[in-house]
Amino acid sequence: MVEREHDGARLVVAGRAQPRYLKRLLDLSGRLGLGRVEFRTGVSRREKKTLLGRAKVLVYTSVREGWGLTVVEANACGTPAVGYDVPGLRDSIRHGETGVLVPPGDVEALAEAVTTLLVDDGFREKLSRNALEWSRRFSWDRTAETFLNVVESTLYG
């Protein structure tokens, strides 16, 4: 759907995948005639940062998510995200501010949101600025400090 609306669109699916799962994705991509999909496995942290920094949008289609760390990593590169409105992603994507949330499983809404971000430079740039600012609220040091405070207040009142 995105390819039909945006002739320059390219999708990079990156991360770790079991060989049989990757084969299913490759087969599906072939059956659907998706010519502009690239599959990258064994991506290093450096490559991940490069990919997230080059992307115009992160598409995150998890239907269950604990937090959405990859969303915040993309945001730290100035890349807004489109994802399903599910717990975890709902917490890491601020709808209309740092990205776009769509109803879970609604592929047409997902494609429409992605297309909008690809063609509407002004909207994408606004989300990009907000995403970068949002990401600065998170750090491992701050997380550890907050966790320690919770533990201490629980133990010592």
N, C-alpha and C positions, 0 to 999 in steps of 0.2 A: 504494500500500500504506500509506503514512504517512497519507494523507488519510482512509482508512477507519478507522485506529486513533486518530487524533487530529483531531477535527473543527475545531480552531483552527489547524492547521498551515498554513503559507504558505511557499512557496519563492520566493526571489528569485535568479534567475540573472543575475549581473552580470559585466561585463567587456567585452572587445573581441571582436567576432565579424565574420567576413566575411559580407556580406549573404546569400549562398546558404546558408551554414551556419546562420545565424539563421533563415532561412525554413524550413529542415528541422526545426529545433527547434520553431518555432511550429506547423508542420503536425503534428508528432508529438504535441505537447501537446494540440492540438485533437482528434486521432484518439483519444487516450487519455482525453479528457474531463477534463483537469486544469484545474479552474476556479480553483485558488488558486496559479497559477504566474505570476510576473511576470518579464519579460525587460527588463533594463536594460543598454544599451550606452553607450559613451562615458563611462564613470563616471570622475569626477575622483578624485584622491587623497583629497580631503576627503570626497566622497560614499562612497568605499570605506571609510574609517575609520568614518563614521557607520553604514553598513550592517553592518560587522563588529561594531561596538559594540552595535547593536540586536539582532543575531542571538542566538538561544539556542544555536545550533550551526552550525558551518561544515561543509558536506558537500563533500568534496574527492575526486572520483572519478577522478583521474588514474591511469592504469595504468603510466605511466613518469614519473618525476619526478627532477630533479637534487637538489632539496633540499626544497622546500615552503615557500618564503618566505611565501606567503599564509597558511599555517597559523600561522607564528610571528607574523605581523601580527595575525591573529585572536586568538591567545593574548594579545598585548599589550593587547587590548581586553577581556580576560577571557572570551573565547569559546572553548570547547573545540571540537575537530574530530573528525569521523568520516571515515575514509578507507580506501582499500584498502591492505593490507599488502604494499607494494612498496618497493623501494629508494627512498630520498629521503623518502617519507612515513613510512616506518618509522623514519627518523632524526629527523624533526621532530614526529611524534606519539608520545608515550610511552603505550603501550596501558594503559588502566585508570588512568592518572595525569593526563594532559592531554587525553585523547581516547580514541577507540576505533578499533582497526584490525580490518578484516574481510577475509576472503579475496577476492583480486582477482576481479572479475566477479560476485560473489555478491550480487545485487540484494536478495534476501530478507534476508540478514544485514545489509546496509547499511540497509534500511528498518527492521529490528528495532532496530538500534543507534540510529538517529535517533529512533525512537519512544520508546525507553527514555529518552533524554536529554530529550525533550520532556515526558514525564510524571513522571519521577523527579527532582523538584526538588533533593533532597538530593545525589544522585549528580552531577547537572549542576553544582551549586554547588561541590562538592568538586573536580571537574575544572576548573571555572572558576578557582578559587583557585590550583590547581596550575599551570594554563596560564599565568596571569599571572606567577607566580613563575618558571616555566621561561623565559618570553620575556625576562625581565630578564637572562638569561645572554648574550644576543646584542646586539651593537651593531656598527655599521660601524667605529667606532674600534677596538674589540677585534679585529675581523676583519682590519683593515689591519695592526695591530700584530703579530698572529699570523703573517700572511703575510710581513711584513717579517722577522720572526725566522727563519722557514723559509728565506727567500732568503739572509739573512746567514749562517746556519749552513751552508747548502749552499756558498756562495761562499768563506767564510772558515774553515770547519770549526769 
